[in-house]
Amino acid sequence: MFNEPSEPLTYFNYYDILILIVLVCMFSFFTNDRIKVDRIIIRVIKVALVFLIIPILSMGIEIQLAVNKFGIDDSFTLLYTYLKVPIWWFLGIFLISYGSFINNRKK
C-alpha cells in the first residue's frame, strides 16, 4: 500500500505526505523562540529544503515507485513528476510565510 506511486492527478503519495508532516513539525520547531540559533542559518536551511532538497527527493521516490510497479522508465510517462516541484515550492512558501506570521504575532 505504501509502495504505490501516486494516482493520476493527485501528485502525492504516502511518502510525500510523510515528508510534509515532518517538514511542518520541523518548521514549527525552528520558529520556536526558545531555540537560540542564528536566524540566517535557519532561513538558509528552510529555503534549501523547500526549493531544492525536498522536491528532488520527492521526484526520486516517485520515479522509483513507478519503475518498481510498472517496470518501465519512459521519460514521457514520468513527466508528471516535474509538476511536483512547483507544488512543493508553493507549500514551502506557505509554511515559511506562516512561520513568519506566527513569529511576528508573538512579539
NORLIN-V387490 format. One record per pair of residues at least 12 apart in sequence whose ideal C-beta (glycine too) atoms are under 6 Angstrom apart, sorted by the first residue. I is the first residue (numbers start at 0). J is the second residue. D is the distance in Angstrom with one decimal. If there is no record, write none. Layout:
BEGIN
i & j & d
I & J & D
I & J & D
END
This chain:
BEGIN
i & j & d
1 & 13 & 4.7
4 & 61 & 6.0
4 & 64 & 4.2
4 & 65 & 4.2
4 & 68 & 5.8
10 & 83 & 5.7
14 & 60 & 4.9
15 & 57 & 5.5
26 & 94 & 5.2
26 & 98 & 5.3
29 & 41 & 5.1
30 & 98 & 4.2
30 & 101 & 5.9
30 & 102 & 5.5
45 & 95 & 5.7
49 & 91 & 2.8
53 & 87 & 5.4
54 & 84 & 4.3
54 & 87 & 4.3
57 & 83 & 5.3
58 & 80 & 4.7
58 & 83 & 5.7
61 & 80 & 5.1
62 & 77 & 5.6
62 & 80 & 5.9
END
